[in-house]
Amino acid sequence: MKKLVLIGVTVVAVVAAALIRPGAPVEAAAPGYGSAVSAVKQNSWQTNKPVNALAIAGGSVFVGGLFTRVRPPGKPAGQGEAVRTYLAAFSRTTGNATSFAPTLNGAVWSIAPSLDGKWIVVGGDFTTVNGKPRHRIAMFNAATGALASFAPSVSYRVKAVAIYGNSVFFGGSFGKVSGIVRNRLAAVTLNGGALMPWNPNANNEVYAIDVADNGTKVYAGGPFTTVRGQAHNTLVALNNSTGIPYAMPAESAIPKPTAVCTTRVKDIDTYGSKVFVSNGGDGTGCYDGILAADVATGKLLWQSKCLGATEAIKAIGNWLYKGSHAHDCSADDPGYFEDGSGTHYLLVHSGVTGKLGPWFPNTDADPNSSTKVGPLAMAASPTELWVGGDFLKVNGVAQQGVGRFTNASPGAKAPAPAAPLSNSPVTGKVGLSFKTVVDPDNITLTYKLYEGTRLVGQWNRNTYSWQDPQQVTYTDSGATSGQSVTYRVEVLDGASVVKSANSTPITVK
């Protein structure tokens, strides 16, 4: 009977190995974390209401939204607050609020930096800034915070802004700019704010806009169905000088409205030769995902169909970070999470393949906010990612409105595994088993099993945050009969090592 127990352990080991998903996950070599930034939350100030927009310029990240106060990390609402009416700036190195404190009389929905980082252009619902007329669009010196003379007059909300060279492209709900008809899409000069002839004429709101890194195309998204009189379902690529739409085959990947499902583009991010597009749908099972298209050809490169509207995306290197209320990604891969695993507000995809990558922080969503969706905006550099939204917590810790992640080493540590279990039913052999753990920064972890200083076995195992722990089993044939032994497991993520407690001592048969 004791021999059968040991055989059983060996068989389980084979079965466990067979359950490991084939092929390595999409994960880059890094000092303790697998993507461009770690899931560890870094310090930053907070806001008292949701954040709709973020932009990095110079040494600051500019923050816009519905808030009227900001406060230090760790402080509950109402304590240590400073007045910031809809617009603020935080230090990129410390996360602290700066002295930038303009007074706006309405919400901010979008912020864009100039290519040289010297200016930021802000769009929203406001009509005055620092007591001066600024109708829904304004410009500030990013270094000094001074309000610029730039003062186009926009008739209604500016929801999205992008800058390339001397051109400021913007979209929203408006019908006129400086008294001239411009239906929901327009462009003005950065130097002076003069209205440009660019006039795509969308038939419904614009939620997102961005310019290709080479400046050749402007991308716009929203619930529109026609642009310049041509059929374009919620996404369009436009000539940067004429506003005439280009053919973009990837548009067809976004389902057209039906009686039970509508979807619209929520965010656009261009990066190198690619443009990334995120969507949110109304109705059960409607398209909420992201896609990648080639800038030159407009062809679809890949598409993710996770359910749970994707509100914000931002590319860093070969990674695409997203803020969403994803609750089911099984359409992308049977091994990904299904309904019932909770809401995954922050995720990363490979920018090359679209597969989910190794980054598992999380937020919540404020049930008392108007949106109730969690992350709403992102901004990034090669070394940092800022997230804004209607959340109250980041990684389970109180942190309202703004979250900050960086590439600081060593990243998150895996939790210590439980002590291995052992038995010795056969002479000179010990049957062992232990369970894997989840690291917020990695999918693949290395497990080493020791008896004292002797390395008994080593394995790489892939585990996602939504999966149950895997049980690794092994037979140690190198133990000495009659000896009392203990075992421990060490887990390595490339930078950190965590150790289990020792197993209960066992005398080898």
C-alpha positions as CSV (number, residue, x, y, z in Angstrom):
1,M,0.0,0.0,0.0
2,K,2.9,2.4,0.8
3,K,4.4,1.7,-2.6
4,L,1.1,2.6,-4.3
5,V,1.1,6.0,-2.5
6,L,4.6,6.8,-3.9
7,I,3.5,5.8,-7.4
8,G,0.5,7.9,-7.0
9,V,2.6,10.9,-6.2
10,T,4.7,10.3,-9.3
11,V,1.6,10.1,-11.5
12,V,0.3,13.3,-10.1
13,A,3.6,15.0,-11.1
14,V,3.1,13.9,-14.7
15,V,-0.5,15.1,-14.7
16,A,0.5,18.4,-13.1
17,A,3.1,19.0,-15.8
18,A,0.6,18.2,-18.5
19,L,-1.7,20.9,-17.1
20,I,0.8,23.6,-17.7
21,R,-0.2,25.7,-20.7
22,P,2.1,25.0,-23.6
23,G,4.5,27.8,-24.8
24,A,6.1,30.6,-22.8
25,P,3.9,33.5,-21.9
26,V,4.5,36.9,-23.4
27,E,7.0,38.2,-20.9
28,A,10.2,40.3,-21.3
29,A,13.3,39.9,-19.2
30,A,13.3,42.6,-16.6
31,P,14.7,43.2,-13.1
32,G,11.8,41.6,-11.1
33,Y,8.9,42.6,-13.3
34,G,7.9,41.3,-16.7
35,S,6.4,44.4,-18.5
36,A,7.6,48.0,-18.8
37,V,6.6,49.0,-15.3
38,S,5.9,47.3,-12.0
39,A,2.5,46.7,-10.4
40,V,3.8,48.3,-7.2
41,K,1.9,51.5,-6.4
42,Q,4.2,54.5,-6.0
43,N,3.3,57.6,-3.9
44,S,1.2,60.3,-5.4
45,W,-1.3,62.9,-4.3
46,Q,-5.0,62.2,-4.6
47,T,-8.1,64.0,-5.8
48,N,-11.5,64.4,-4.2
49,K,-13.4,63.6,-7.4
50,P,-12.8,61.6,-10.6
51,V,-9.9,62.3,-13.0
52,N,-10.7,62.4,-16.7
53,A,-7.4,63.4,-18.3
54,L,-3.6,63.1,-17.8
55,A,-0.6,64.4,-19.7
56,I,3.1,64.4,-19.0
57,A,5.2,67.5,-19.9
58,G,8.5,68.4,-18.4
59,G,8.8,67.4,-14.8
60,S,5.1,67.3,-14.2
61,V,2.1,65.2,-14.9
62,F,-1.0,67.4,-15.5
63,V,-4.2,66.1,-14.1
64,G,-7.7,67.2,-15.1
65,G,-11.2,66.1,-14.2
66,L,-14.2,66.8,-11.9
67,F,-12.2,67.4,-8.7
68,T,-11.9,70.6,-6.7
69,R,-9.4,69.5,-4.1
70,V,-6.2,67.4,-4.0
71,R,-4.5,65.8,-0.9
72,P,-1.4,63.8,0.1
73,P,-1.3,60.0,-0.2
74,G,-2.7,58.2,2.9
75,K,-5.0,61.1,3.8
76,P,-8.7,60.5,3.9
77,A,-11.0,62.9,2.1
78,G,-11.2,66.3,3.8
79,Q,-7.8,66.1,5.4
80,G,-4.7,68.0,4.2
81,E,-6.5,69.2,1.1
82,A,-5.4,72.0,-1.2
83,V,-7.7,73.8,-3.6
84,R,-7.3,72.7,-7.3
85,T,-10.4,73.5,-9.4
86,Y,-10.5,70.8,-12.1
87,L,-6.8,71.1,-13.0
88,A,-3.6,70.3,-11.1
89,A,0.0,69.1,-11.6
90,F,2.0,66.5,-9.7
91,S,5.7,66.0,-9.6
92,R,6.8,63.0,-11.7
93,T,9.6,62.2,-9.2
94,T,7.8,62.6,-5.9
95,G,4.1,62.4,-6.8
96,N,3.5,65.6,-4.8
97,A,1.2,68.4,-5.9
98,T,3.1,71.4,-7.4
99,S,2.1,75.0,-7.1
100,F,0.3,75.0,-10.4
101,A,-3.2,76.0,-9.4
102,P,-5.2,77.8,-12.1
103,T,-8.9,78.5,-11.4
104,L,-11.3,77.0,-14.0
105,N,-15.1,77.3,-13.8
106,G,-15.8,73.9,-15.4
107,A,-14.6,70.4,-15.8
108,V,-11.5,69.3,-17.7
109,W,-11.9,66.3,-20.1
110,S,-8.7,66.3,-22.0
111,I,-5.1,67.4,-21.8
112,A,-2.4,67.2,-24.5
113,P,1.3,68.2,-24.4
114,S,3.1,69.9,-27.3
115,L,5.8,67.7,-28.9
116,D,8.6,69.8,-27.2
117,G,6.9,69.5,-23.8
118,K,6.7,73.3,-23.4
119,W,3.0,73.7,-23.6
120,I,-0.2,71.9,-22.6
121,V,-3.6,72.4,-24.1
122,V,-6.6,71.7,-22.0
123,G,-10.1,71.0,-23.2
124,G,-13.4,70.7,-21.3
125,D,-16.6,72.5,-20.2
126,F,-15.0,75.7,-18.7
127,T,-15.6,79.2,-20.0
128,T,-13.1,81.1,-17.8
129,V,-9.6,80.4,-16.6
130,N,-8.2,82.7,-13.9
131,G,-11.1,85.0,-14.5
132,K,-10.3,85.4,-18.2
133,P,-12.5,84.1,-21.1
134,R,-11.4,80.7,-22.3
135,H,-14.2,78.9,-24.0
136,R,-13.6,75.2,-23.5
137,I,-10.0,75.2,-24.6
138,A,-6.9,76.8,-23.1
139,M,-3.1,76.6,-23.2
140,F,-0.6,76.8,-20.4
141,N,3.2,77.1,-20.2
142,A,4.2,73.7,-18.8
143,A,7.2,75.0,-16.9
144,T,5.8,78.2,-15.4
145,G,2.0,77.4,-15.4
146,A,1.3,80.7,-17.0
147,L,-1.9,81.0,-19.0
148,A,-1.2,81.6,-22.7
149,S,-3.0,84.2,-24.9
150,F,-4.2,81.2,-27.1
151,A,-8.0,81.7,-26.9
152,P,-10.1,80.0,-29.6
153,S,-13.8,80.0,-28.7
154,V,-15.5,76.6,-28.8
155,S,-19.3,76.4,-28.6
156,Y,-19.5,73.2,-26.5
157,R,-17.5,70.5,-24.7
158,V,-14.0,69.7,-25.9
159,K,-13.5,66.0,-25.1
160,A,-10.2,65.1,-26.8
161,V,-7.1,67.0,-27.8
162,A,-3.9,66.0,-29.7
163,I,-1.0,68.2,-30.9
164,Y,1.5,67.7,-33.7
165,G,3.9,70.5,-34.7
166,N,1.9,73.8,-34.9
167,S,-1.5,72.0,-35.2
168,V,-3.9,71.4,-32.3
169,F,-6.5,68.9,-33.3
170,F,-9.5,68.5,-31.0
171,G,-12.9,66.8,-30.9
172,G,-16.0,66.8,-28.8
173,S,-19.7,67.9,-28.9
174,F,-19.3,71.4,-30.4
175,G,-20.7,72.8,-33.6
176,K,-18.7,76.0,-34.0
177,V,-15.1,77.2,-33.3
178,S,-14.5,81.0,-33.2
179,G,-18.0,81.4,-34.8
180,I,-17.3,79.1,-37.8
181,V,-19.1,75.8,-38.3
182,R,-16.9,72.9,-37.2
183,N,-19.0,69.8,-36.3
184,R,-17.2,68.0,-33.5
185,L,-13.8,68.0,-35.1
186,A,-11.5,71.0,-35.6
187,A,-7.9,72.2,-35.7
188,V,-6.3,75.5,-34.6
189,T,-2.7,76.7,-34.6
190,L,-0.7,76.1,-31.5
191,N,1.0,79.5,-32.1
192,G,-1.9,81.9,-31.8
193,G,-5.0,79.6,-31.9
194,A,-6.1,80.6,-35.4
195,L,-8.8,78.3,-36.9
196,M,-7.4,76.0,-39.6
197,P,-9.3,74.8,-42.7
198,W,-9.2,71.2,-41.4
199,N,-12.9,70.2,-41.3
200,P,-13.8,66.5,-41.2
201,N,-17.4,67.1,-40.1
202,A,-18.4,64.2,-37.9
203,N,-22.2,63.5,-37.4
204,N,-21.9,62.7,-33.7
205,E,-19.6,63.2,-30.8
206,V,-15.9,62.6,-30.8
207,Y,-14.4,61.0,-27.6
208,A,-10.8,60.3,-28.7
209,I,-8.2,61.8,-31.0
210,D,-4.5,61.2,-31.6
211,V,-1.9,61.9,-34.3
212,A,0.4,59.2,-35.8
213,D,3.9,59.6,-34.6
214,N,5.0,60.5,-38.1
215,G,2.3,63.2,-38.3
216,T,0.7,61.9,-41.5
217,K,-2.7,60.8,-40.1
218,V,-5.1,62.0,-37.4
219,Y,-7.3,59.3,-35.8
220,A,-10.6,60.1,-34.2
221,G,-13.2,57.9,-32.4
222,G,-16.6,58.2,-30.9
223,P,-20.2,57.3,-31.5
224,F,-20.3,58.9,-35.0
225,T,-21.4,57.0,-38.1
226,T,-20.3,59.4,-40.8
227,V,-17.3,61.7,-41.3
228,R,-17.2,64.1,-44.3
229,G,-20.4,62.5,-45.5
230,Q,-18.7,59.0,-45.7
231,A,-19.7,56.0,-43.6
232,H,-17.2,55.5,-40.8
233,N,-18.4,53.5,-37.8
234,T,-17.0,55.0,-34.6
235,L,-13.3,55.2,-36.0
236,V,-11.7,57.1,-38.8
237,A,-8.2,58.0,-40.1
238,L,-8.0,61.5,-41.5
239,N,-5.6,63.4,-43.6
240,N,-3.7,65.8,-41.3
241,S,-4.2,68.9,-43.6
242,T,-7.4,68.3,-45.6
243,G,-9.4,66.2,-43.1
244,I,-10.4,63.8,-45.8
245,P,-10.7,60.2,-44.5
246,Y,-8.3,57.5,-45.5
247,A,-9.3,53.9,-46.1
248,M,-8.7,52.0,-42.8
249,P,-9.6,48.3,-43.1
250,A,-9.3,47.9,-39.3
251,E,-12.5,49.9,-38.9
252,S,-14.5,46.9,-40.0
253,A,-13.3,45.0,-36.9
254,I,-15.6,47.2,-34.8
255,P,-19.2,45.8,-35.0
256,K,-21.9,48.1,-36.3
257,P,-24.8,49.1,-34.1
258,T,-27.7,46.6,-33.8
259,A,-31.0,46.7,-31.9
260,V,-29.3,45.3,-28.8
261,C,-25.7,46.4,-29.1
262,T,-23.9,49.6,-29.7
263,T,-20.2,50.3,-29.2
264,R,-18.0,53.3,-29.6
265,V,-14.3,54.2,-29.5
266,K,-13.2,55.5,-26.0
267,D,-9.5,56.0,-26.5
268,I,-6.8,56.0,-29.2
269,D,-3.0,55.8,-28.7
270,T,-0.5,55.9,-31.5
271,Y,3.0,54.4,-31.0
272,G,5.6,54.0,-33.7
273,S,4.1,52.1,-36.7
274,K,0.9,51.1,-34.8
275,V,-2.3,52.7,-33.7
276,F,-4.2,51.2,-30.7
277,V,-7.9,51.7,-30.3
278,S,-10.2,50.9,-27.3
279,N,-14.0,50.5,-27.3
280,G,-16.9,50.3,-24.9
281,G,-20.2,48.8,-25.7
282,D,-23.8,49.0,-24.4
283,G,-25.6,45.8,-23.9
284,T,-24.7,42.3,-22.7
285,G,-21.8,40.8,-24.6
286,C,-21.2,43.8,-26.8
287,Y,-17.7,44.6,-28.1
288,D,-15.6,46.3,-25.4
289,G,-12.2,45.4,-26.6
290,I,-9.0,46.8,-28.1
291,L,-7.3,46.5,-31.5
292,A,-4.0,47.3,-33.1
293,A,-3.7,48.5,-36.7
294,D,-0.8,49.4,-39.0
295,V,-0.5,53.1,-39.5
296,A,0.8,52.8,-43.1
297,T,-1.9,50.4,-44.4
298,G,-4.7,50.7,-41.8
299,K,-4.9,46.9,-41.7
300,L,-5.8,45.1,-38.5
301,L,-2.8,43.5,-36.7
302,W,-4.6,42.0,-33.7
303,Q,-7.8,42.3,-31.7
304,S,-8.8,41.5,-28.1
305,K,-12.5,40.9,-27.3
306,C,-12.4,41.0,-23.5
307,L,-15.8,42.1,-22.1
308,G,-15.9,45.2,-19.9
309,A,-15.5,48.6,-21.5
310,T,-12.0,49.8,-22.1
311,E,-11.8,53.4,-21.1
312,A,-8.1,54.2,-21.4
313,I,-5.0,52.7,-23.2
314,K,-1.4,53.7,-23.3
315,A,1.6,52.0,-25.0
316,I,5.1,51.7,-23.5
317,G,7.5,49.9,-25.7
318,N,6.0,46.6,-26.7
319,W,3.3,46.7,-24.0
320,L,-0.2,48.2,-24.2
321,Y,-1.6,49.1,-20.7
322,K,-5.4,49.4,-20.4
323,G,-7.9,50.7,-17.9
324,S,-11.2,48.9,-18.1
325,H,-13.7,47.0,-16.1
326,A,-12.8,43.7,-17.8
327,H,-14.7,40.8,-16.4
328,D,-14.4,38.1,-19.1
329,C,-11.5,37.6,-21.5
330,S,-12.2,34.0,-22.3
331,A,-13.0,34.9,-25.9
332,D,-9.3,35.7,-26.4
333,D,-8.0,32.5,-24.8
334,P,-9.8,29.7,-22.9
335,G,-7.2,30.0,-20.2
336,Y,-8.0,33.7,-19.5
337,F,-10.5,34.7,-16.8
338,E,-14.3,34.3,-17.2
339,D,-17.2,36.0,-15.5
340,G,-17.2,35.4,-11.8
341,S,-13.4,36.0,-11.3
342,G,-14.0,39.7,-10.4
343,T,-13.3,42.9,-12.3
344,H,-9.8,43.4,-13.6
345,Y,-9.5,47.2,-13.8
346,L,-5.9,47.3,-14.9
347,L,-4.3,44.9,-17.4
348,V,-1.5,44.9,-19.9
349,H,-1.5,43.3,-23.4
350,S,1.5,42.5,-25.6
351,G,1.6,45.3,-28.3
352,V,2.9,42.7,-30.7
353,T,0.4,39.8,-30.3
354,G,-2.4,41.2,-28.1
355,K,-1.9,38.5,-25.5
356,L,-2.3,39.3,-21.8
357,G,1.0,40.1,-20.1
358,P,2.5,40.1,-16.7
359,W,1.0,43.0,-14.8
360,F,-1.7,42.6,-12.2
361,P,-2.3,45.7,-10.1
362,N,-6.0,46.7,-9.5
363,T,-8.3,49.5,-8.5
364,D,-11.9,49.7,-7.6
365,A,-14.7,52.0,-8.9
366,D,-16.4,54.6,-6.8
367,P,-20.1,53.4,-6.6
368,N,-21.1,57.0,-5.9
369,S,-19.4,58.5,-9.0
370,S,-21.2,59.3,-12.2
371,T,-19.2,56.8,-14.2
372,K,-18.6,53.9,-11.8
373,V,-16.0,52.3,-14.1
374,G,-12.6,52.7,-12.4
375,P,-9.7,53.9,-14.6
376,L,-10.6,56.6,-17.1
377,A,-7.3,58.1,-18.3
378,M,-3.6,57.2,-18.7
379,A,-0.3,59.0,-19.4
380,A,3.1,57.4,-19.7
381,S,6.8,57.8,-20.4
382,P,9.3,54.9,-21.0
383,T,9.7,54.7,-17.2
384,E,6.3,55.5,-15.7
385,L,2.6,55.0,-16.1
386,W,0.0,57.3,-14.5
387,V,-3.6,56.2,-14.2
388,G,-6.6,58.5,-13.4
389,G,-10.2,57.7,-12.8
390,D,-13.1,57.4,-10.4
391,F,-11.5,54.8,-8.2
392,L,-11.0,55.0,-4.4
393,K,-8.3,52.4,-4.0
394,V,-5.2,51.1,-5.7
395,N,-4.0,47.6,-4.9
396,G,-6.5,47.5,-2.0
397,V,-5.0,50.7,-0.4
398,A,-7.0,54.0,-0.2
399,Q,-5.8,56.2,-3.1
400,Q,-8.5,58.3,-4.8
401,G,-8.4,59.5,-8.4
402,V,-4.7,59.0,-9.3
403,G,-2.4,56.0,-9.4
404,R,1.3,56.0,-10.3
405,F,3.5,53.0,-11.4
406,T,7.2,53.1,-12.4
407,N,10.0,50.8,-13.5
408,A,11.7,51.0,-10.1
409,S,13.4,47.7,-9.1
410,P,12.8,45.1,-7.7
411,G,9.1,45.4,-8.4
412,A,6.5,43.3,-6.5
413,K,7.5,40.2,-4.6
414,A,5.6,37.0,-4.8
415,P,4.0,35.9,-1.5
416,A,5.8,33.2,0.3
417,P,4.5,29.7,-0.6
418,A,3.2,27.3,2.0
419,A,5.7,24.8,3.4
420,P,5.9,21.7,1.2
421,L,4.2,18.5,2.3
422,S,6.2,15.3,2.5
423,N,5.9,11.6,3.2
424,S,8.2,8.6,2.9
425,P,6.3,5.5,2.1
426,V,9.2,3.8,0.2
427,T,12.8,3.1,1.3
428,G,15.2,6.0,0.4
429,K,12.5,8.1,-1.2
430,V,10.4,11.1,-0.1
431,G,7.2,12.2,-1.8
432,L,6.9,16.0,-1.9
433,S,4.3,18.5,-3.0
434,F,3.8,22.3,-2.9
435,K,1.5,24.9,-4.5
436,T,2.5,27.7,-6.8
437,V,1.9,31.4,-5.9
438,V,1.0,34.5,-8.0
439,D,3.3,37.5,-8.5
440,P,1.7,40.8,-9.5
441,D,4.6,41.5,-11.8
442,N,5.2,38.1,-13.4
443,I,3.6,35.1,-15.0
444,T,6.6,32.8,-15.0
445,L,8.3,32.1,-11.7
446,T,11.1,29.8,-10.8
447,Y,10.6,27.3,-7.9
448,K,13.5,25.7,-6.2
449,L,13.0,22.8,-3.7
450,Y,15.7,22.3,-1.1
451,E,16.5,19.8,1.6
452,G,18.9,21.8,3.8
453,T,21.4,23.2,1.3
454,R,20.8,20.4,-1.2
455,L,18.9,21.5,-4.3
456,V,16.3,18.7,-4.9
457,G,14.5,20.1,-7.9
458,Q,13.8,23.2,-10.0
459,W,10.8,24.2,-12.1
460,N,9.4,27.1,-14.0
461,R,5.6,27.5,-13.7
462,N,3.3,30.0,-15.3
463,T,0.4,31.3,-13.2
464,Y,-2.1,34.1,-13.9
465,S,-3.7,36.0,-11.0
466,W,-7.1,34.5,-11.8
467,Q,-6.0,30.9,-11.8
468,D,-6.1,28.5,-8.9
469,P,-2.6,27.5,-7.6
470,Q,-1.0,24.6,-9.4
471,Q,0.2,21.7,-7.3
472,V,3.8,20.6,-8.1
473,T,4.8,17.1,-7.0
474,Y,8.1,15.4,-7.0
475,T,9.9,12.3,-5.6
476,D,13.2,12.9,-3.9
477,S,15.4,9.8,-4.5
478,G,18.5,11.4,-3.0
479,A,17.4,11.3,0.7
480,T,19.3,9.1,3.1
481,S,17.4,6.3,4.8
482,G,16.9,6.9,8.6
483,Q,17.7,10.6,8.4
484,S,15.3,13.2,9.7
485,V,14.9,15.8,6.9
486,T,12.9,19.0,6.2
487,Y,12.3,20.7,2.9
488,R,11.6,24.3,1.8
489,V,10.6,26.1,-1.4
490,E,12.2,29.2,-2.8
491,V,10.5,31.3,-5.4
492,L,12.5,33.6,-7.7
493,D,11.1,36.3,-10.0
494,G,14.4,37.6,-11.4
495,A,15.2,40.0,-8.6
496,S,13.7,38.8,-5.4
497,V,13.6,35.5,-3.6
498,V,10.9,34.4,-1.1
499,K,11.1,31.3,1.0
500,S,8.5,29.0,2.5
501,A,8.8,27.8,6.1
502,N,10.4,24.4,6.5
503,S,8.2,21.3,6.1
504,T,7.4,19.2,9.1
505,P,10.5,17.0,9.8
506,I,10.1,13.5,8.4
507,T,12.3,10.4,8.9
508,V,13.2,8.9,5.6
509,K,12.2,5.2,5.5
